[in-house]
Amino acid sequence: MNVNKVVYKPVGMLVGALGGVAATAVFRKVWTLVSGEKEAPDPTDRNRSWGQVLLAATVQGAIFGLVKAAVDRGGATGYKKVTGEWPDD
């Protein structure tokens, strides 16, 4: 295994965890703006419609995907600036 990947792995995990926290915060704000509710519907909540549950899941998935890609890319770019090497090289 490439030493570069071994060194980057813990950094990538930490950055990913922070990204998850950020994505959760962004989703909560977006969901409140979109729906006027503080909490997204739980998929097993019998008082919520299929549409509400699937919309919440779609918005959440899109936000998490976007934040993950941005955080991963930013982490790799920052790693390159510090070490001079791209993490996958």
Residue frames as a rotation matrix with the C-alpha (Angstrom) as fourth column:
MET 1
0.581 0.814 0.000 0.00
0.814 -0.581 0.000 0.00
0.000 0.000 -1.000 0.00
ASN 2
0.004 -0.527 0.850 1.20
0.486 -0.742 -0.462 3.46
0.874 0.415 0.253 -0.90
VAL 3
-0.587 -0.313 -0.747 2.51
0.810 -0.244 -0.534 5.44
-0.015 -0.918 0.397 2.13
ASN 4
-0.946 0.246 0.210 0.68
-0.186 -0.945 0.270 8.47
0.265 0.216 0.940 0.80
LYS 5
-0.087 0.972 -0.219 -2.67
-0.184 0.201 0.962 6.67
0.979 0.124 0.161 1.14
VAL 6
-0.012 0.020 -1.000 -1.83
0.842 0.540 0.001 5.45
0.540 -0.841 -0.023 4.66
VAL 7
-0.860 -0.364 -0.358 -0.99
0.500 -0.744 -0.444 8.99
-0.104 -0.560 0.822 5.78
TYR 8
-0.816 0.555 0.160 -4.08
-0.402 -0.745 0.532 10.49
0.415 0.370 0.831 4.17
LYS 9
-0.374 0.739 -0.561 -6.56
0.389 0.674 0.628 7.89
0.842 0.017 -0.539 5.45
PRO 10
-0.295 0.312 -0.903 -6.94
0.945 -0.041 -0.323 9.25
-0.138 -0.949 -0.283 9.04
VAL 11
-0.874 -0.023 -0.485 -7.04
-0.003 -0.999 0.054 12.81
-0.485 0.049 0.873 7.70
GLY 12
-0.775 0.600 -0.197 -9.74
-0.266 -0.027 0.963 11.82
0.573 0.800 0.181 5.21
MET 13
-0.307 0.672 -0.674 -11.75
0.759 0.600 0.253 10.09
0.575 -0.434 -0.694 7.94
LEU 14
-0.499 0.070 -0.864 -11.64
0.686 -0.577 -0.443 13.16
-0.530 -0.813 0.240 10.17
VAL 15
-0.914 0.153 -0.375 -12.56
-0.327 -0.827 0.457 15.48
-0.240 0.541 0.806 7.32
GLY 16
-0.652 0.694 -0.306 -15.39
0.069 0.456 0.887 13.11
0.756 0.557 -0.345 6.35
ALA 17
-0.315 0.516 -0.797 -16.78
0.941 0.279 -0.191 13.08
0.123 -0.810 -0.574 9.89
LEU 18
-0.646 0.036 -0.763 -16.75
0.245 -0.937 -0.251 16.87
-0.723 -0.349 0.596 10.01
GLY 19
-0.915 0.323 -0.242 -18.48
-0.342 -0.301 0.890 16.89
0.215 0.897 0.386 6.63
GLY 20
-0.480 0.760 -0.439 -21.23
0.605 0.649 0.461 14.67
0.635 -0.044 -0.771 8.03
VAL 21
-0.335 0.299 -0.894 -21.80
0.804 -0.404 -0.437 17.13
-0.491 -0.865 -0.105 10.88
ALA 22
-0.803 -0.013 -0.595 -21.90
-0.206 -0.932 0.298 20.01
-0.559 0.362 0.746 8.41
ALA 23
-0.846 0.501 -0.182 -24.29
-0.054 0.258 0.965 18.14
0.531 0.826 -0.191 6.09
THR 24
-0.349 0.728 -0.589 -26.67
0.914 0.404 -0.042 17.46
0.207 -0.553 -0.807 8.98
ALA 25
-0.411 0.148 -0.900 -26.72
0.438 -0.833 -0.337 21.13
-0.799 -0.533 0.277 9.93
VAL 26
-0.900 0.060 -0.432 -27.28
-0.385 -0.576 0.721 22.22
-0.205 0.815 0.541 6.32
PHE 27
-0.711 0.670 -0.212 -30.08
0.349 0.599 0.721 19.68
0.610 0.439 -0.660 5.85
ARG 28
-0.304 0.616 -0.727 -31.88
0.919 -0.012 -0.394 20.83
-0.251 -0.787 -0.563 9.00
LYS 29
-0.543 0.060 -0.838 -31.77
-0.005 -0.998 -0.067 24.46
-0.840 -0.032 0.542 7.83
VAL 30
-0.912 0.193 -0.363 -32.88
-0.386 -0.094 0.918 23.62
0.143 0.977 0.160 4.30
TRP 31
-0.623 0.717 -0.313 -35.67
0.641 0.697 0.321 21.35
0.448 -0.001 -0.894 5.54
THR 32
-0.318 0.493 -0.810 -36.95
0.694 -0.461 -0.553 24.08
-0.646 -0.738 -0.195 7.88
LEU 33
-0.672 0.024 -0.741 -36.95
-0.368 -0.878 0.306 26.58
-0.643 0.478 0.598 4.99
VAL 34
-0.893 0.289 -0.346 -38.66
-0.231 0.366 0.901 24.16
0.387 0.885 -0.261 2.58
SER 35
-0.409 0.744 -0.529 -41.26
0.548 0.663 0.510 22.71
0.730 -0.081 -0.679 4.94
GLY 36
0.018 0.378 0.926 -41.58
-0.533 -0.780 0.328 25.16
0.846 -0.499 0.188 7.81
GLU 37
0.958 0.277 -0.068 -40.94
-0.115 0.595 0.796 22.25
0.261 -0.755 0.602 10.20
LYS 38
0.343 -0.874 0.343 -37.86
-0.925 -0.252 0.284 21.75
-0.162 -0.415 -0.895 12.38
GLU 39
-0.343 -0.430 0.835 -37.79
-0.378 0.877 0.297 17.96
-0.860 -0.214 -0.463 12.03
ALA 40
-0.548 0.115 -0.828 -37.87
-0.791 0.250 0.558 15.94
0.271 0.961 -0.046 8.83
PRO 41
0.530 0.830 0.172 -40.43
-0.846 0.502 0.181 13.15
0.064 -0.241 0.968 8.74
ASP 42
-0.468 -0.574 0.672 -39.37
-0.615 0.758 0.219 9.74
-0.635 -0.311 -0.707 9.96
PRO 43
-0.718 0.155 -0.679 -40.00
-0.588 0.388 0.710 7.07
0.373 0.908 -0.188 7.30
THR 44
-0.736 0.440 -0.514 -42.06
0.500 0.866 0.025 5.00
0.456 -0.238 -0.857 9.75
ASP 45
-0.847 0.470 -0.250 -44.25
-0.118 -0.623 -0.774 7.89
-0.519 -0.626 0.582 10.95
ARG 46
-0.521 0.706 0.479 -47.78
0.823 0.565 0.062 6.80
-0.227 0.426 -0.876 10.04
ASN 47
0.389 0.700 -0.599 -48.97
0.531 -0.701 -0.476 10.43
-0.753 -0.133 -0.644 10.07
ARG 48
-0.193 -0.529 -0.826 -46.71
-0.497 -0.673 0.547 11.40
-0.846 0.516 -0.133 7.18
SER 49
0.841 0.524 -0.133 -47.43
-0.345 0.331 -0.878 10.76
-0.416 0.785 0.459 3.53
TRP 50
0.496 -0.646 0.580 -45.20
0.773 0.633 0.045 8.89
-0.396 0.426 0.814 1.11
GLY 51
0.587 -0.220 0.779 -44.55
0.513 -0.644 -0.568 12.17
0.626 0.733 -0.265 -0.65
GLN 52
0.840 -0.252 0.481 -43.36
-0.492 -0.727 0.479 13.91
0.229 -0.639 -0.734 2.51
VAL 53
0.666 -0.590 0.457 -41.07
-0.041 0.583 0.811 11.04
-0.745 -0.559 0.364 3.47
LEU 54
0.419 -0.512 0.750 -39.61
0.876 0.444 -0.187 10.64
-0.237 0.735 0.635 -0.02
LEU 55
0.734 -0.159 0.660 -39.11
0.176 -0.894 -0.411 14.39
0.655 0.418 -0.629 -0.48
ALA 56
0.809 -0.443 0.386 -37.21
-0.555 -0.361 0.749 14.57
-0.193 -0.820 -0.538 2.81
ALA 57
0.509 -0.630 0.587 -35.05
0.324 0.772 0.547 11.60
-0.798 -0.088 0.596 1.84
THR 58
0.548 -0.268 0.792 -34.32
0.812 -0.058 -0.581 13.10
0.202 0.962 0.186 -1.58
VAL 59
0.792 -0.238 0.563 -33.34
-0.230 -0.969 -0.086 16.49
0.566 -0.061 -0.822 -0.18
GLN 60
0.729 -0.525 0.439 -31.23
-0.450 0.116 0.886 14.86
-0.516 -0.843 -0.151 2.52
GLY 61
0.514 -0.530 0.674 -29.46
0.620 0.773 0.135 12.57
-0.592 0.349 0.726 0.05
ALA 62
0.639 -0.247 0.728 -28.71
0.567 -0.488 -0.663 15.42
0.519 0.837 -0.172 -2.34
ILE 63
0.790 -0.335 0.513 -27.28
-0.519 -0.811 0.270 17.58
0.326 -0.479 -0.815 0.44
PHE 64
0.644 -0.571 0.510 -25.20
-0.214 0.506 0.836 14.78
-0.735 -0.647 0.203 1.90
GLY 65
0.548 -0.424 0.721 -23.86
0.795 0.532 -0.292 13.85
-0.260 0.733 0.628 -1.53
LEU 66
0.703 -0.238 0.671 -22.96
0.225 -0.820 -0.526 17.44
0.675 0.521 -0.522 -2.34
VAL 67
0.751 -0.419 0.510 -21.29
-0.660 -0.495 0.565 18.09
0.016 -0.761 -0.649 1.02
LYS 68
0.646 -0.524 0.555 -19.38
0.158 0.803 0.575 14.78
-0.747 -0.284 0.601 0.89
ALA 69
0.555 -0.432 0.711 -18.04
0.819 0.132 -0.559 15.52
0.148 0.892 0.426 -2.58
ALA 70
0.699 -0.261 0.665 -17.07
-0.118 -0.960 -0.252 19.07
0.705 0.098 -0.703 -1.61
VAL 71
0.744 -0.415 0.524 -15.39
-0.600 -0.070 0.797 17.98
-0.294 -0.907 -0.301 1.63
ASP 72
0.621 -0.520 0.586 -13.55
0.465 0.847 0.259 15.06
-0.631 0.112 0.768 0.01
ARG 73
0.559 -0.390 0.732 -12.35
0.697 -0.256 -0.669 17.25
0.449 0.884 0.129 -2.85
GLY 74
0.731 -0.250 0.635 -11.36
-0.396 -0.913 0.097 20.06
0.555 -0.322 -0.767 -0.50
GLY 75
0.768 -0.445 0.460 -9.50
-0.304 0.379 0.874 17.64
-0.564 -0.811 0.156 1.77
ALA 76
0.534 -0.569 0.626 -7.58
0.775 0.625 -0.093 16.16
-0.338 0.535 0.774 -1.16
THR 77
0.588 -0.284 0.757 -6.74
0.382 -0.728 -0.569 19.62
0.713 0.624 -0.320 -2.49
GLY 78
0.786 -0.277 0.553 -5.55
-0.591 -0.603 0.537 20.77
0.185 -0.748 -0.637 0.94
TYR 79
0.716 -0.532 0.453 -3.48
0.144 0.746 0.650 17.62
-0.684 -0.400 0.611 1.33
LYS 80
0.511 -0.519 0.685 -1.81
0.842 0.140 -0.522 18.30
0.175 0.843 0.508 -2.02
LYS 81
0.680 -0.241 0.692 -1.02
-0.114 -0.968 -0.224 21.88
0.724 0.073 -0.686 -0.99
VAL 82
0.751 -0.374 0.545 0.62
-0.616 -0.098 0.781 20.66
-0.238 -0.922 -0.304 2.22
THR 83
0.390 -0.583 0.713 2.47
0.041 0.784 0.619 17.60
-0.920 -0.212 0.330 0.90
GLY 84
-0.288 -0.458 -0.841 2.80
-0.800 -0.368 0.475 18.34
-0.527 0.809 -0.260 -2.81
GLU 85
-0.991 -0.028 -0.127 1.16
-0.089 0.857 0.508 15.00
0.095 0.515 -0.852 -3.65
TRP 86
-0.118 0.990 -0.080 -2.40
-0.850 -0.059 0.524 14.02
0.514 0.130 0.848 -4.49
PRO 87
-0.037 0.105 0.994 -3.75
-0.873 0.480 -0.084 11.42
-0.486 -0.871 0.074 -2.01
ASP 88
0.819 0.452 0.353 -4.45
-0.240 0.829 -0.505 8.80
-0.521 0.329 0.787 -4.71
ASP 89
0.588 -0.645 -0.488 -1.03
-0.674 -0.057 -0.736 9.05
0.447 0.762 -0.468 -6.38
